[in-house]
Amino acid sequence: MIEPDYLIPMHYATDESKVDLVPLQKFLKEMGADSPLREDVFKIKSNNPPVMDETVVVVLNYPE
């Protein structure tokens, strides 16, 4: 079983979507991510690995 340190959701419904996709809120609810990190840019440096007990959900801000 894979337990990533970070999870970044992709391909979810937005106001601009032309494809029938599931809304982000449904995914966050199923993951139990009540307060995900919201970032414009997210970088992970290999020389500084994270130490955490749970997977952190990171939502990249959708450009409007």
PDB file of N, CA, C, O and CB in Angstrom:
ATOM      1  N   MET A   1       0.852  -1.177   0.000  1.00  0.00           N
ATOM      2  CA  MET A   1       0.000   0.000   0.000  1.00  0.00           C
ATOM      3  C   MET A   1       0.901   1.246   0.000  1.00  0.00           C
ATOM      4  O   MET A   1       1.864   1.330   0.763  1.00  0.00           O
ATOM      5  CB  MET A   1      -0.971  -0.005   1.236  1.00  0.00           C
ATOM      6  N   ILE A   2       0.575   2.189  -0.854  1.00  0.00           N
ATOM      7  CA  ILE A   2       1.358   3.417  -0.955  1.00  0.00           C
ATOM      8  C   ILE A   2       0.780   4.465  -0.008  1.00  0.00           C
ATOM      9  O   ILE A   2      -0.428   4.702   0.007  1.00  0.00           O
ATOM     10  CB  ILE A   2       1.377   3.947  -2.416  1.00  0.00           C
ATOM     11  N   GLU A   3       1.642   5.083   0.771  1.00  0.00           N
ATOM     12  CA  GLU A   3       1.232   6.159   1.664  1.00  0.00           C
ATOM     13  C   GLU A   3       2.127   7.362   1.391  1.00  0.00           C
ATOM     14  O   GLU A   3       3.159   7.532   2.040  1.00  0.00           O
ATOM     15  CB  GLU A   3       1.312   5.719   3.169  1.00  0.00           C
ATOM     16  N   PRO A   4       1.731   8.198   0.430  1.00  0.00           N
ATOM     17  CA  PRO A   4       2.569   9.343   0.073  1.00  0.00           C
ATOM     18  C   PRO A   4       2.571  10.406   1.170  1.00  0.00           C
ATOM     19  O   PRO A   4       1.635  10.493   1.965  1.00  0.00           O
ATOM     20  CB  PRO A   4       2.091   9.954  -1.241  1.00  0.00           C
ATOM     21  N   ASP A   5       3.634  11.212   1.203  1.00  0.00           N
ATOM     22  CA  ASP A   5       3.689  12.340   2.131  1.00  0.00           C
ATOM     23  C   ASP A   5       2.769  13.461   1.665  1.00  0.00           C
ATOM     24  O   ASP A   5       2.145  14.146   2.475  1.00  0.00           O
ATOM     25  CB  ASP A   5       5.130  12.856   2.269  1.00  0.00           C
ATOM     26  N   TYR A   6       2.695  13.639   0.336  1.00  0.00           N
ATOM     27  CA  TYR A   6       1.861  14.697  -0.247  1.00  0.00           C
ATOM     28  C   TYR A   6       0.960  14.105  -1.310  1.00  0.00           C
ATOM     29  O   TYR A   6       1.358  13.193  -2.035  1.00  0.00           O
ATOM     30  CB  TYR A   6       2.731  15.828  -0.847  1.00  0.00           C
ATOM     31  N   LEU A   7      -0.251  14.624  -1.402  1.00  0.00           N
ATOM     32  CA  LEU A   7      -1.192  14.215  -2.417  1.00  0.00           C
ATOM     33  C   LEU A   7      -1.728  15.488  -3.078  1.00  0.00           C
ATOM     34  O   LEU A   7      -2.259  16.368  -2.401  1.00  0.00           O
ATOM     35  CB  LEU A   7      -2.348  13.340  -1.810  1.00  0.00           C
ATOM     36  N   ILE A   8      -1.586  15.579  -4.395  1.00  0.00           N
ATOM     37  CA  ILE A   8      -2.051  16.751  -5.132  1.00  0.00           C
ATOM     38  C   ILE A   8      -3.142  16.293  -6.086  1.00  0.00           C
ATOM     39  O   ILE A   8      -2.843  15.619  -7.072  1.00  0.00           O
ATOM     40  CB  ILE A   8      -0.877  17.454  -5.904  1.00  0.00           C
ATOM     41  N   PRO A   9      -4.420  16.645  -5.818  1.00  0.00           N
ATOM     42  CA  PRO A   9      -5.505  16.223  -6.698  1.00  0.00           C
ATOM     43  C   PRO A   9      -5.413  16.917  -8.063  1.00  0.00           C
ATOM     44  O   PRO A   9      -5.043  18.086  -8.165  1.00  0.00           O
ATOM     45  CB  PRO A   9      -6.864  16.517  -6.045  1.00  0.00           C
ATOM     46  N   MET A  10      -5.759  16.159  -9.098  1.00  0.00           N
ATOM     47  CA  MET A  10      -5.729  16.668 -10.463  1.00  0.00           C
ATOM     48  C   MET A  10      -7.016  16.243 -11.167  1.00  0.00           C
ATOM     49  O   MET A  10      -7.690  15.305 -10.738  1.00  0.00           O
ATOM     50  CB  MET A  10      -4.470  16.150 -11.232  1.00  0.00           C
ATOM     51  N   HIS A  11      -7.345  16.934 -12.237  1.00  0.00           N
ATOM     52  CA  HIS A  11      -8.475  16.558 -13.099  1.00  0.00           C
ATOM     53  C   HIS A  11      -9.798  16.523 -12.334  1.00  0.00           C
ATOM     54  O   HIS A  11     -10.482  15.500 -12.301  1.00  0.00           O
ATOM     55  CB  HIS A  11      -8.217  15.194 -13.736  1.00  0.00           C
ATOM     56  N   TYR A  12     -10.140  17.636 -11.731  1.00  0.00           N
ATOM     57  CA  TYR A  12     -11.423  17.745 -11.050  1.00  0.00           C
ATOM     58  C   TYR A  12     -12.227  18.875 -11.696  1.00  0.00           C
ATOM     59  O   TYR A  12     -11.673  19.719 -12.401  1.00  0.00           O
ATOM     60  CB  TYR A  12     -11.228  17.999  -9.521  1.00  0.00           C
ATOM     61  N   ALA A  13     -13.509  18.881 -11.455  1.00  0.00           N
ATOM     62  CA  ALA A  13     -14.407  19.851 -12.078  1.00  0.00           C
ATOM     63  C   ALA A  13     -14.112  21.272 -11.604  1.00  0.00           C
ATOM     64  O   ALA A  13     -13.908  21.516 -10.414  1.00  0.00           O
ATOM     65  CB  ALA A  13     -15.860  19.492 -11.778  1.00  0.00           C
ATOM     66  N   THR A  14     -14.094  22.194 -12.549  1.00  0.00           N
ATOM     67  CA  THR A  14     -13.993  23.628 -12.264  1.00  0.00           C
ATOM     68  C   THR A  14     -15.087  24.320 -13.063  1.00  0.00           C
ATOM     69  O   THR A  14     -15.782  23.682 -13.854  1.00  0.00           O
ATOM     70  CB  THR A  14     -12.563  24.203 -12.624  1.00  0.00           C
ATOM     71  N   ASP A  15     -15.238  25.612 -12.859  1.00  0.00           N
ATOM     72  CA  ASP A  15     -16.239  26.351 -13.624  1.00  0.00           C
ATOM     73  C   ASP A  15     -15.916  26.333 -15.118  1.00  0.00           C
ATOM     74  O   ASP A  15     -16.812  26.487 -15.948  1.00  0.00           O
ATOM     75  CB  ASP A  15     -16.330  27.795 -13.123  1.00  0.00           C
ATOM     76  N   GLU A  16     -14.654  26.148 -15.457  1.00  0.00           N
ATOM     77  CA  GLU A  16     -14.205  26.148 -16.849  1.00  0.00           C
ATOM     78  C   GLU A  16     -14.231  24.758 -17.495  1.00  0.00           C
ATOM     79  O   GLU A  16     -14.021  24.640 -18.703  1.00  0.00           O
ATOM     80  CB  GLU A  16     -12.808  26.711 -16.928  1.00  0.00           C
ATOM     81  N   SER A  17     -14.482  23.712 -16.714  1.00  0.00           N
ATOM     82  CA  SER A  17     -14.431  22.344 -17.240  1.00  0.00           C
ATOM     83  C   SER A  17     -15.447  22.121 -18.342  1.00  0.00           C
ATOM     84  O   SER A  17     -16.597  22.550 -18.249  1.00  0.00           O
ATOM     85  CB  SER A  17     -14.664  21.343 -16.126  1.00  0.00           C
ATOM     86  N   LYS A  18     -15.004  21.448 -19.377  1.00  0.00           N
ATOM     87  CA  LYS A  18     -15.907  21.058 -20.453  1.00  0.00           C
ATOM     88  C   LYS A  18     -16.163  19.549 -20.419  1.00  0.00           C
ATOM     89  O   LYS A  18     -16.954  19.026 -21.203  1.00  0.00           O
ATOM     90  CB  LYS A  18     -15.328  21.473 -21.818  1.00  0.00           C
ATOM     91  N   VAL A  19     -15.491  18.867 -19.510  1.00  0.00           N
ATOM     92  CA  VAL A  19     -15.623  17.423 -19.333  1.00  0.00           C
ATOM     93  C   VAL A  19     -16.364  17.187 -18.019  1.00  0.00           C
ATOM     94  O   VAL A  19     -16.220  17.959 -17.071  1.00  0.00           O
ATOM     95  CB  VAL A  19     -14.216  16.706 -19.338  1.00  0.00           C
ATOM     96  N   ASP A  20     -17.151  16.123 -17.969  1.00  0.00           N
ATOM     97  CA  ASP A  20     -17.913  15.795 -16.764  1.00  0.00           C
ATOM     98  C   ASP A  20     -16.971  15.175 -15.730  1.00  0.00           C
ATOM     99  O   ASP A  20     -16.644  13.991 -15.813  1.00  0.00           O
ATOM    100  CB  ASP A  20     -19.093  14.823 -17.094  1.00  0.00           C
ATOM    101  N   LEU A  21     -16.541  15.973 -14.766  1.00  0.00           N
ATOM    102  CA  LEU A  21     -15.624  15.529 -13.726  1.00  0.00           C
ATOM    103  C   LEU A  21     -16.245  15.715 -12.348  1.00  0.00           C
ATOM    104  O   LEU A  21     -17.179  16.499 -12.175  1.00  0.00           O
ATOM    105  CB  LEU A  21     -14.298  16.289 -13.819  1.00  0.00           C
ATOM    106  N   VAL A  22     -15.721  14.990 -11.378  1.00  0.00           N
ATOM    107  CA  VAL A  22     -16.191  15.087  -9.996  1.00  0.00           C
ATOM    108  C   VAL A  22     -15.637  16.372  -9.377  1.00  0.00           C
ATOM    109  O   VAL A  22     -14.482  16.717  -9.623  1.00  0.00           O
ATOM    110  CB  VAL A  22     -15.756  13.832  -9.163  1.00  0.00           C
ATOM    111  N   PRO A  23     -16.440  17.088  -8.579  1.00  0.00           N
ATOM    112  CA  PRO A  23     -15.945  18.305  -7.921  1.00  0.00           C
ATOM    113  C   PRO A  23     -14.839  18.010  -6.910  1.00  0.00           C
ATOM    114  O   PRO A  23     -14.792  16.927  -6.327  1.00  0.00           O
ATOM    115  CB  PRO A  23     -17.091  19.025  -7.225  1.00  0.00           C
ATOM    116  N   LEU A  24     -13.972  18.960  -6.716  1.00  0.00           N
ATOM    117  CA  LEU A  24     -12.871  18.834  -5.767  1.00  0.00           C
ATOM    118  C   LEU A  24     -13.383  18.546  -4.364  1.00  0.00           C
ATOM    119  O   LEU A  24     -12.791  17.738  -3.648  1.00  0.00           O
ATOM    120  CB  LEU A  24     -12.025  20.102  -5.764  1.00  0.00           C
ATOM    121  N   GLN A  25     -14.464  19.185  -3.962  1.00  0.00           N
ATOM    122  CA  GLN A  25     -14.990  19.026  -2.600  1.00  0.00           C
ATOM    123  C   GLN A  25     -15.333  17.574  -2.285  1.00  0.00           C
ATOM    124  O   GLN A  25     -15.148  17.126  -1.153  1.00  0.00           O
ATOM    125  CB  GLN A  25     -16.228  19.897  -2.410  1.00  0.00           C
ATOM    126  N   LYS A  26     -15.828  16.838  -3.269  1.00  0.00           N
ATOM    127  CA  LYS A  26     -16.160  15.428  -3.035  1.00  0.00           C
ATOM    128  C   LYS A  26     -14.890  14.632  -2.738  1.00  0.00           C
ATOM    129  O   LYS A  26     -14.871  13.812  -1.820  1.00  0.00           O
ATOM    130  CB  LYS A  26     -16.900  14.827  -4.260  1.00  0.00           C
ATOM    131  N   PHE A  27     -13.847  14.868  -3.499  1.00  0.00           N
ATOM    132  CA  PHE A  27     -12.572  14.183  -3.265  1.00  0.00           C
ATOM    133  C   PHE A  27     -12.025  14.519  -1.878  1.00  0.00           C
ATOM    134  O   PHE A  27     -11.609  13.626  -1.140  1.00  0.00           O
ATOM    135  CB  PHE A  27     -11.546  14.569  -4.349  1.00  0.00           C
ATOM    136  N   LEU A  28     -12.028  15.813  -1.525  1.00  0.00           N
ATOM    137  CA  LEU A  28     -11.499  16.232  -0.227  1.00  0.00           C
ATOM    138  C   LEU A  28     -12.280  15.595   0.913  1.00  0.00           C
ATOM    139  O   LEU A  28     -11.695  15.196   1.921  1.00  0.00           O
ATOM    140  CB  LEU A  28     -11.536  17.757  -0.101  1.00  0.00           C
ATOM    141  N   LYS A  29     -13.590  15.497   0.762  1.00  0.00           N
ATOM    142  CA  LYS A  29     -14.426  14.880   1.791  1.00  0.00           C
ATOM    143  C   LYS A  29     -14.072  13.404   1.956  1.00  0.00           C
ATOM    144  O   LYS A  29     -13.943  12.916   3.079  1.00  0.00           O
ATOM    145  CB  LYS A  29     -15.919  15.036   1.441  1.00  0.00           C
ATOM    146  N   GLU A  30     -13.914  12.691   0.836  1.00  0.00           N
ATOM    147  CA  GLU A  30     -13.579  11.273   0.899  1.00  0.00           C
ATOM    148  C   GLU A  30     -12.190  11.034   1.483  1.00  0.00           C
ATOM    149  O   GLU A  30     -11.952  10.004   2.115  1.00  0.00           O
ATOM    150  CB  GLU A  30     -13.666  10.660  -0.484  1.00  0.00           C
ATOM    151  N   MET A  31     -11.275  11.973   1.277  1.00  0.00           N
ATOM    152  CA  MET A  31      -9.924  11.870   1.822  1.00  0.00           C
ATOM    153  C   MET A  31      -9.862  12.319   3.280  1.00  0.00           C
ATOM    154  O   MET A  31      -8.856  12.098   3.954  1.00  0.00           O
ATOM    155  CB  MET A  31      -8.961  12.697   0.986  1.00  0.00           C
ATOM    156  N   GLY A  32     -10.937  12.952   3.774  1.00  0.00           N
ATOM    157  CA  GLY A  32     -10.941  13.480   5.130  1.00  0.00           C
ATOM    158  C   GLY A  32     -10.050  14.699   5.266  1.00  0.00           C
ATOM    159  O   GLY A  32      -9.531  14.982   6.346  1.00  0.00           O
ATOM    160  N   ALA A  33      -9.874  15.421   4.166  1.00  0.00           N
ATOM    161  CA  ALA A  33      -9.010  16.608   4.146  1.00  0.00           C
ATOM    162  C   ALA A  33      -9.865  17.849   4.404  1.00  0.00           C
ATOM    163  O   ALA A  33     -10.325  18.507   3.471  1.00  0.00           O
ATOM    164  CB  ALA A  33      -8.250  16.730   2.779  1.00  0.00           C
ATOM    165  N   ASP A  34     -10.066  18.155   5.681  1.00  0.00           N
ATOM    166  CA  ASP A  34     -10.907  19.300   6.048  1.00  0.00           C
ATOM    167  C   ASP A  34     -10.260  20.637   5.704  1.00  0.00           C
ATOM    168  O   ASP A  34     -10.952  21.586   5.337  1.00  0.00           O
ATOM    169  CB  ASP A  34     -11.219  19.257   7.528  1.00  0.00           C
ATOM    170  N   SER A  35      -8.941  20.715   5.821  1.00  0.00           N
ATOM    171  CA  SER A  35      -8.249  21.974   5.534  1.00  0.00           C
ATOM    172  C   SER A  35      -6.953  21.686   4.757  1.00  0.00           C
ATOM    173  O   SER A  35      -5.864  21.692   5.331  1.00  0.00           O
ATOM    174  CB  SER A  35      -7.938  22.748   6.859  1.00  0.00           C
ATOM    175  N   PRO A  36      -7.083  21.435   3.445  1.00  0.00           N
ATOM    176  CA  PRO A  36      -5.882  21.158   2.657  1.00  0.00           C
ATOM    177  C   PRO A  36      -5.029  22.416   2.510  1.00  0.00           C
ATOM    178  O   PRO A  36      -5.524  23.535   2.649  1.00  0.00           O
ATOM    179  CB  PRO A  36      -6.263  20.609   1.270  1.00  0.00           C
ATOM    180  N   LEU A  37      -3.737  22.215   2.227  1.00  0.00           N
ATOM    181  CA  LEU A  37      -2.883  23.359   1.896  1.00  0.00           C
ATOM    182  C   LEU A  37      -3.320  23.877   0.542  1.00  0.00           C
ATOM    183  O   LEU A  37      -3.554  23.091  -0.376  1.00  0.00           O
ATOM    184  CB  LEU A  37      -1.358  22.971   1.891  1.00  0.00           C
ATOM    185  N   ARG A  38      -3.434  25.185   0.404  1.00  0.00           N
ATOM    186  CA  ARG A  38      -3.768  25.789  -0.890  1.00  0.00           C
ATOM    187  C   ARG A  38      -2.596  26.655  -1.293  1.00  0.00           C
ATOM    188  O   ARG A  38      -2.240  27.604  -0.595  1.00  0.00           O
ATOM    189  CB  ARG A  38      -5.103  26.628  -0.826  1.00  0.00           C
ATOM    190  N   GLU A  39      -1.998  26.321  -2.425  1.00  0.00           N
ATOM    191  CA  GLU A  39      -0.778  26.980  -2.867  1.00  0.00           C
ATOM    192  C   GLU A  39      -0.874  27.382  -4.333  1.00  0.00           C
ATOM    193  O   GLU A  39      -1.564  26.728  -5.115  1.00  0.00           O
ATOM    194  CB  GLU A  39       0.426  26.071  -2.647  1.00  0.00           C
ATOM    195  N   ASP A  40      -0.176  28.465  -4.708  1.00  0.00           N
ATOM    196  CA  ASP A  40      -0.029  28.827  -6.119  1.00  0.00           C
ATOM    197  C   ASP A  40       1.046  27.958  -6.760  1.00  0.00           C
ATOM    198  O   ASP A  40       0.911  27.525  -7.904  1.00  0.00           O
ATOM    199  CB  ASP A  40       0.322  30.332  -6.273  1.00  0.00           C
ATOM    200  N   VAL A  41       2.111  27.710  -6.009  1.00  0.00           N
ATOM    201  CA  VAL A  41       3.239  26.892  -6.449  1.00  0.00           C
ATOM    202  C   VAL A  41       3.643  26.005  -5.287  1.00  0.00           C
ATOM    203  O   VAL A  41       3.645  26.448  -4.139  1.00  0.00           O
ATOM    204  CB  VAL A  41       4.443  27.775  -6.937  1.00  0.00           C
ATOM    205  N   PHE A  42       3.984  24.761  -5.573  1.00  0.00           N
ATOM    206  CA  PHE A  42       4.390  23.836  -4.512  1.00  0.00           C
ATOM    207  C   PHE A  42       5.655  23.120  -4.949  1.00  0.00           C
ATOM    208  O   PHE A  42       5.677  22.470  -5.994  1.00  0.00           O
ATOM    209  CB  PHE A  42       3.259  22.812  -4.184  1.00  0.00           C
ATOM    210  N   LYS A  43       6.711  23.238  -4.149  1.00  0.00           N
ATOM    211  CA  LYS A  43       7.994  22.602  -4.477  1.00  0.00           C
ATOM    212  C   LYS A  43       8.415  21.682  -3.346  1.00  0.00           C
ATOM    213  O   LYS A  43       8.269  22.002  -2.167  1.00  0.00           O
ATOM    214  CB  LYS A  43       9.090  23.665  -4.743  1.00  0.00           C
ATOM    215  N   ILE A  44       8.941  20.533  -3.736  1.00  0.00           N
ATOM    216  CA  ILE A  44       9.482  19.578  -2.775  1.00  0.00           C
ATOM    217  C   ILE A  44      10.969  19.446  -3.067  1.00  0.00           C
ATOM    218  O   ILE A  44      11.366  19.202  -4.206  1.00  0.00           O
ATOM    219  CB  ILE A  44       8.750  18.182  -2.857  1.00  0.00           C
ATOM    220  N   LYS A  45      11.775  19.607  -2.048  1.00  0.00           N
ATOM    221  CA  LYS A  45      13.221  19.482  -2.207  1.00  0.00           C
ATOM    222  C   LYS A  45      13.665  18.124  -1.702  1.00  0.00           C
ATOM    223  O   LYS A  45      13.321  17.730  -0.587  1.00  0.00           O
ATOM    224  CB  LYS A  45      13.966  20.614  -1.459  1.00  0.00           C
ATOM    225  N   SER A  46      14.419  17.412  -2.506  1.00  0.00           N
ATOM    226  CA  SER A  46      14.825  16.060  -2.145  1.00  0.00           C
ATOM    227  C   SER A  46      15.808  16.022  -0.974  1.00  0.00           C
ATOM    228  O   SER A  46      15.916  15.000  -0.296  1.00  0.00           O
ATOM    229  CB  SER A  46      15.438  15.381  -3.338  1.00  0.00           C
ATOM    230  N   ASN A  47      16.522  17.117  -0.730  1.00  0.00           N
ATOM    231  CA  ASN A  47      17.482  17.125   0.370  1.00  0.00           C
ATOM    232  C   ASN A  47      16.838  17.446   1.716  1.00  0.00           C
ATOM    233  O   ASN A  47      17.527  17.476   2.736  1.00  0.00           O
ATOM    234  CB  ASN A  47      18.577  18.121   0.084  1.00  0.00           C
ATOM    235  N   ASN A  48      15.536  17.685   1.734  1.00  0.00           N
ATOM    236  CA  ASN A  48      14.828  18.009   2.963  1.00  0.00           C
ATOM    237  C   ASN A  48      13.517  17.222   3.012  1.00  0.00           C
ATOM    238  O   ASN A  48      12.443  17.808   2.883  1.00  0.00           O
ATOM    239  CB  ASN A  48      14.562  19.537   3.063  1.00  0.00           C
ATOM    240  N   PRO A  49      13.593  15.889   3.198  1.00  0.00           N
ATOM    241  CA  PRO A  49      12.376  15.086   3.178  1.00  0.00           C
ATOM    242  C   PRO A  49      11.443  15.433   4.335  1.00  0.00           C
ATOM    243  O   PRO A  49      11.908  15.721   5.438  1.00  0.00           O
ATOM    244  CB  PRO A  49      12.726  13.610   3.222  1.00  0.00           C
ATOM    245  N   PRO A  50      10.134  15.408   4.093  1.00  0.00           N
ATOM    246  CA  PRO A  50       9.171  15.734   5.148  1.00  0.00           C
ATOM    247  C   PRO A  50       9.088  14.631   6.198  1.00  0.00           C
ATOM    248  O   PRO A  50       9.306  13.457   5.900  1.00  0.00           O
ATOM    249  CB  PRO A  50       7.792  15.978   4.544  1.00  0.00           C
ATOM    250  N   VAL A  51       8.776  15.015   7.403  1.00  0.00           N
ATOM    251  CA  VAL A  51       8.544  14.062   8.482  1.00  0.00           C
ATOM    252  C   VAL A  51       7.154  14.360   9.014  1.00  0.00           C
ATOM    253  O   VAL A  51       6.940  15.346   9.720  1.00  0.00           O
ATOM    254  CB  VAL A  51       9.647  14.162   9.619  1.00  0.00           C
ATOM    255  N   MET A  52       6.208  13.488   8.662  1.00  0.00           N
ATOM    256  CA  MET A  52       4.825  13.721   9.085  1.00  0.00           C
ATOM    257  C   MET A  52       4.120  12.392   9.302  1.00  0.00           C
ATOM    258  O   MET A  52       4.539  11.355   8.787  1.00  0.00           O
ATOM    259  CB  MET A  52       4.063  14.570   8.041  1.00  0.00           C
ATOM    260  N   ASP A  53       3.059  12.443  10.062  1.00  0.00           N
ATOM    261  CA  ASP A  53       2.309  11.233  10.390  1.00  0.00           C
ATOM    262  C   ASP A  53       1.244  10.903   9.349  1.00  0.00           C
ATOM    263  O   ASP A  53       0.900   9.736   9.160  1.00  0.00           O
ATOM    264  CB  ASP A  53       1.662  11.382  11.747  1.00  0.00           C
ATOM    265  N   GLU A  54       0.719  11.931   8.671  1.00  0.00           N
ATOM    266  CA  GLU A  54      -0.373  11.734   7.724  1.00  0.00           C
ATOM    267  C   GLU A  54      -0.035  12.355   6.375  1.00  0.00           C
ATOM    268  O   GLU A  54       0.821  13.234   6.276  1.00  0.00           O
ATOM    269  CB  GLU A  54      -1.672  12.332   8.272  1.00  0.00           C
ATOM    270  N   THR A  55      -0.717  11.887   5.347  1.00  0.00           N
ATOM    271  CA  THR A  55      -0.576  12.468   4.020  1.00  0.00           C
ATOM    272  C   THR A  55      -1.157  13.873   4.029  1.00  0.00           C
ATOM    273  O   THR A  55      -2.263  14.092   4.523  1.00  0.00           O
ATOM    274  CB  THR A  55      -1.272  11.590   2.949  1.00  0.00           C
ATOM    275  N   VAL A  56      -0.412  14.821   3.483  1.00  0.00           N
ATOM    276  CA  VAL A  56      -0.869  16.202   3.378  1.00  0.00           C
ATOM    277  C   VAL A  56      -1.459  16.408   1.983  1.00  0.00           C
ATOM    278  O   VAL A  56      -0.799  16.131   0.981  1.00  0.00           O
ATOM    279  CB  VAL A  56       0.301  17.211   3.653  1.00  0.00           C
ATOM    280  N   VAL A  57      -2.699  16.894   1.917  1.00  0.00           N
ATOM    281  CA  VAL A  57      -3.336  17.181   0.641  1.00  0.00           C
ATOM    282  C   VAL A  57      -3.023  18.631   0.284  1.00  0.00           C
ATOM    283  O   VAL A  57      -3.272  19.548   1.068  1.00  0.00           O
ATOM    284  CB  VAL A  57      -4.886  16.926   0.699  1.00  0.00           C
ATOM    285  N   VAL A  58      -2.469  18.820  -0.920  1.00  0.00           N
ATOM    286  CA  VAL A  58      -2.103  20.154  -1.407  1.00  0.00           C
ATOM    287  C   VAL A  58      -2.951  20.449  -2.633  1.00  0.00           C
ATOM    288  O   VAL A  58      -2.888  19.715  -3.620  1.00  0.00           O
ATOM    289  CB  VAL A  58      -0.566  20.249  -1.743  1.00  0.00           C
ATOM    290  N   VAL A  59      -3.739  21.507  -2.584  1.00  0.00           N
ATOM    291  CA  VAL A  59      -4.564  21.924  -3.716  1.00  0.00           C
ATOM    292  C   VAL A  59      -3.888  23.125  -4.358  1.00  0.00           C
ATOM    293  O   VAL A  59      -3.706  24.162  -3.719  1.00  0.00           O
ATOM    294  CB  VAL A  59      -6.035  22.266  -3.270  1.00  0.00           C
ATOM    295  N   LEU A  60      -3.520  22.982  -5.615  1.00  0.00           N
ATOM    296  CA  LEU A  60      -2.920  24.098  -6.336  1.00  0.00           C
ATOM    297  C   LEU A  60      -4.039  25.028  -6.778  1.00  0.00           C
ATOM    298  O   LEU A  60      -5.039  24.586  -7.344  1.00  0.00           O
ATOM    299  CB  LEU A  60      -2.077  23.605  -7.560  1.00  0.00           C
ATOM    300  N   ASN A  61      -3.864  26.318  -6.516  1.00  0.00           N
ATOM    301  CA  ASN A  61      -4.879  27.299  -6.874  1.00  0.00           C
ATOM    302  C   ASN A  61      -5.104  27.334  -8.370  1.00  0.00           C
ATOM    303  O   ASN A  61      -4.156  27.366  -9.154  1.00  0.00           O
ATOM    304  CB  ASN A  61      -4.485  28.675  -6.376  1.00  0.00           C
ATOM    305  N   TYR A  62      -6.359  27.328  -8.755  1.00  0.00           N
ATOM    306  CA  TYR A  62      -6.744  27.366 -10.150  1.00  0.00           C
ATOM    307  C   TYR A  62      -6.671  28.804 -10.645  1.00  0.00           C
ATOM    308  O   TYR A  62      -7.291  29.687 -10.052  1.00  0.00           O
ATOM    309  CB  TYR A  62      -8.159  26.781 -10.350  1.00  0.00           C
ATOM    310  N   PRO A  63      -5.923  29.062 -11.726  1.00  0.00           N
ATOM    311  CA  PRO A  63      -5.821  30.446 -12.219  1.00  0.00           C
ATOM    312  C   PRO A  63      -7.155  30.922 -12.781  1.00  0.00           C
ATOM    313  O   PRO A  63      -7.759  30.253 -13.620  1.00  0.00           O
ATOM    314  CB  PRO A  63      -4.725  30.559 -13.300  1.00  0.00           C
ATOM    315  N   GLU A  64      -7.599  32.051 -12.323  1.00  0.00           N
ATOM    316  CA  GLU A  64      -8.895  32.586 -12.785  1.00  0.00           C
ATOM    317  C   GLU A  64      -8.678  33.759 -13.716  1.00  0.00           C
ATOM    318  O   GLU A  64      -9.643  34.343 -14.209  1.00  0.00           O
ATOM    319  CB  GLU A  64      -9.773  33.018 -11.590  1.00  0.00           C
TER     320      GLU A  64
END
